[in-house]
Amino acid sequence: MKAIGLNFADVFAILGLYGATPEGSFIPGLEYSGEIIAIGSQVQDIQMGDRVMGVTRFGAYTSHLNIDSDYVNKIPENWTFEEVASFLVQALTAYYGLFHLGNLKKGDTVLIHSAAGGVGLLANRMAQKMGAFTIGSIGSASKIDLLKKEGYQKYIVRSNRFKSDLEQALKGRELNLIMECIGGKIFKIGYDMLAPQGRVINYGSARYGDTHNSPNWPRLAWLYLTRPKIDPQKMIESNKGVLGFNLIWLYDRKELMKQILKELEALKMDAPYIGHQFKFEEMHKALKLFQSGKTMGKVVLSLK
């Protein structure tokens, strides 16, 4: 292993809040990059010494990994180990959400929450390539400059004024698609403002996270009980949809994942933005920063 990408799902898994984690003790981590030091007798497409990247169903927080070759991909020549370890989970999430589920088209307007995070930045780049109009939402004004640099047409710092701020950002445009990972009132406001045939792609719920080392169960129970409720009958009348997924589901469907990787390759994406880099020995420090919500771009660990 040469580098490890951190993901918000890792924090939820460590806190025992992620339903897809294995039973009992487990090693967190969903994506990696490294160098091949041994291959099985029937492996054909990978050679000793190859620089590779991949995803794994947990287990990436380690120095060595023994993995099925179907989850190993060669690294683009001009990308570093850190860049490729920052790409696959976010890219698969963004692409599958925008295009396979969201059916994003040229001219559509898409609201991207956590716009300065790993998924948010890649989702914006992909949507821009499609010719969509992107609105990014962030939790802090300190992230505005990065959104401007990345080419978001509009941005919103989430607050109690979120509804009016979203109306101002739209300026009469239809809201066609939302990449949703916040939950709560933010989810409901976005859903209510969707245009007919609009879609919410729900791939996370960051409001359940906090900075503590163990879950605050009373707080989590309150958030769960007060979560937004969507009436299926009203969905028919309003012509709106909600689609949810998590990447673990996609991991078990090798052929679909290979198809998406080919489509991603055709997009010719630039290397992802790395906002924070730590040594492997600083993992706890990196995770605490991730929990704080103050990160921008990808958080990556280096083992070199």
Long-range contacts (C-beta under 8 A, 24 or more apart in sequence): 1-32, 1-33, 1-34, 1-60, 1-62, 1-63, 1-64, 1-65, 1-303, 2-33, 2-34, 2-35, 2-81, 2-85, 2-302, 2-303, 2-304, 3-32, 3-33, 3-34, 3-80, 3-81, 3-82, 3-84, 3-85, 3-86, 3-300, 3-301, 3-302, 3-303, 3-304, 4-29, 4-31, 4-32, 4-33, 4-60, 4-61, 4-85, 4-280, 4-300, 4-301, 4-303, 5-30, 5-31, 5-32, 5-60, 5-85, 5-86, 5-87, 5-88, 5-89, 5-90, 5-118, 5-298, 5-299, 5-300, 5-301, 6-286, 6-287, 6-290, 6-298, 6-299, 6-300, 6-301, 7-31, 7-89, 7-90, 7-118, 8-117, 8-181, 8-204, 8-206, 8-209, 8-290, 9-204, 9-246, 9-247, 10-61, 10-287, 10-290, 11-209, 11-287, 11-290, 11-291, 12-208, 12-209, 13-58, 14-287, 15-214, 15-215, 16-215, 17-208, 17-215, 17-220, 20-246, 20-248, 21-58, 22-58, 26-58, 26-59, 27-58, 27-59, 27-60, 27-61, 27-62, 28-58, 28-60, 28-61, 29-56, 29-58, 29-59, 29-60, 29-61, 29-62, 30-55, 30-56, 30-57, 30-58, 30-60, 30-89, 30-247, 31-55, 31-56, 31-60, 31-85, 31-86, 31-87, 31-88, 31-89, 32-56, 32-60, 32-65, 32-85, 33-75, 33-81, 33-82, 33-84, 33-85, 34-65, 34-81, 36-72, 37-64, 39-69, 40-69, 43-69, 45-69, 46-72, 46-74, 50-74, 51-75, 51-81, 53-84, 53-85, 53-87, 53-88, 54-88, 55-88, 55-89, 55-92, 55-247, 55-251, 55-257, 57-248, 57-251, 57-252, 61-283, 63-280, 63-303, 70-254, 70-258, 71-251, 73-261, 78-271, 79-271, 80-271, 81-302, 81-304, 82-274, 82-277, 82-300, 82-302, 83-271, 83-272, 83-274, 85-300, 86-118, 86-272, 86-274, 86-297, 86-298, 86-300, 87-122, 87-269, 87-271, 87-272, 89-118, 89-247, 90-118, 90-119, 90-121, 90-122, 90-272, 90-298, 91-122, 91-264, 91-269, 91-272, 92-247, 92-250, 92-257, 92-260, 92-261, 92-264, 93-119, 93-203, 93-247, 94-119, 94-122, 94-123, 94-126, 94-179, 95-122, 95-126, 95-260, 95-263, 95-264, 95-267, 96-245, 96-250, 96-260, 97-123, 97-179, 97-201, 97-203, 97-245, 98-123, 98-126, 98-127, 98-130, 98-177, 98-179, 98-201, 99-126, 99-263, 100-260, 101-199, 101-201, 101-243, 101-245, 102-177, 102-179, 102-199, 102-201, 102-243, 103-199, 104-130, 104-132, 104-176, 104-177, 105-130, 105-132, 105-176, 106-130, 106-131, 106-132, 107-131, 107-132, 107-133, 108-132, 108-133, 108-176, 108-177, 109-133, 109-134, 109-135, 109-170, 109-173, 109-174, 109-175, 109-176, 109-177, 110-134, 110-135, 110-176, 110-177, 110-178, 110-179, 111-135, 111-137, 111-166, 111-175, 111-177, 111-178, 111-179, 111-190, 112-136, 112-137, 112-152, 112-178, 112-179, 113-137, 113-178, 113-179, 113-180, 113-181, 113-182, 113-186, 114-138, 114-139, 114-181, 114-182, 114-206, 115-143, 115-147, 115-152, 115-155, 116-143, 116-146, 116-147, 116-296, 116-297, 117-295, 117-296, 117-297, 118-272, 118-297, 118-298, 119-179, 119-181, 119-203, 120-179, 121-146, 121-150, 121-272, 121-273, 121-297, 122-269, 122-272, 123-179, 124-150, 124-151, 124-152, 125-150, 125-151, 125-269, 125-270, 126-267, 126-269, 129-267, 133-173, 135-166, 135-169, 135-170, 137-162, 137-182, 137-186, 139-293, 140-293, 140-294, 142-294, 143-296, 146-273, 146-296, 146-297, 150-273, 158-182, 158-186, 162-186, 162-189, 163-189, 163-193, 166-190, 166-193, 167-193, 174-198, 177-201, 179-203, 180-204, 181-205, 181-206, 182-206, 182-207, 183-207, 183-208, 183-223, 183-227, 183-228, 184-223, 184-226, 184-227, 184-228, 185-228, 187-228, 188-228, 191-228, 191-230, 191-240, 191-242, 194-238, 194-240, 196-238, 196-239, 196-240, 197-239, 197-240, 197-241, 198-239, 198-240, 198-241, 199-240, 199-241, 199-242, 199-243, 200-240, 200-241, 200-242, 200-243, 201-243, 201-244, 201-245, 202-242, 202-243, 202-244, 202-245, 203-244, 203-245, 203-246, 203-247, 206-293, 209-291, 209-293, 210-291, 211-288, 211-291, 211-292, 272-297, 272-298, 273-297, 273-298, 274-298, 274-300, 275-299, 276-300, 277-301, 277-302, 278-302, 279-303
